[in-house]
Amino acid sequence: MKDRDNIYKGPDVVEFLGTTGTVKKGTTAVPGVANVTVQLVGHQSNSPIELNYSIAATSTAVSGTDYNITGTMGKVTIPANSSSANIVVTVIPAGIPTGTKTLVLNLQGNSTIPASANYKTYTLSITQ
């Protein structure tokens, strides 16, 4: 059998896939939606991996006024035997009358899997 050089041997970490994104506010009928991907770099688990994140105080977008997050705010779960999950952000179009607002997410990981130092912050720009 061929030697498998692509087996990851480092410590498990979680990170955002990218560090920035943009979503248009959309309309009331079809609001803008952003899928912010959190990925596991390391070994998959046969049970779900619950991770924590927070909304940075530097965000100019306000939860419930400018956007809503699907599921439990501050938690994202990577399903069993998977390597990623999405934080789903739905824009509230009336909350963004003009200009751009930002939503800054800080990934914290959990007690056994830390966030990657380089990809633990994600900035989503909400535009018209």
ZIMO-V702239 format. One record per backbone hydrogen bond with DSSP energy under -1.0 kcal/mol. CO is the residue of the C=O (numbers start at 1). NH is the residue of the N-H. If there is no record, write none. Layout:
CO & NH
CO & NH
This chain:
13 & 41
14 & 116
15 & 39
16 & 18
19 & 123
21 & 125
23 & 127
25 & 32
30 & 27
32 & 91
34 & 89
36 & 87
37 & 17
38 & 85
39 & 15
41 & 13
45 & 81
49 & 78
51 & 76
52 & 108
52 & 109
54 & 106
56 & 59
62 & 65
62 & 66
62 & 67
66 & 92
67 & 64
68 & 90
72 & 75
74 & 53
76 & 51
78 & 49
79 & 82
83 & 40
85 & 38
87 & 36
88 & 70
89 & 34
90 & 68
92 & 95
93 & 96
101 & 126
102 & 60
102 & 61
103 & 124
104 & 56
105 & 122
106 & 54
109 & 52
113 & 110
114 & 14
119 & 16
120 & 107
122 & 105
123 & 21
124 & 103
125 & 23
126 & 101
127 & 25
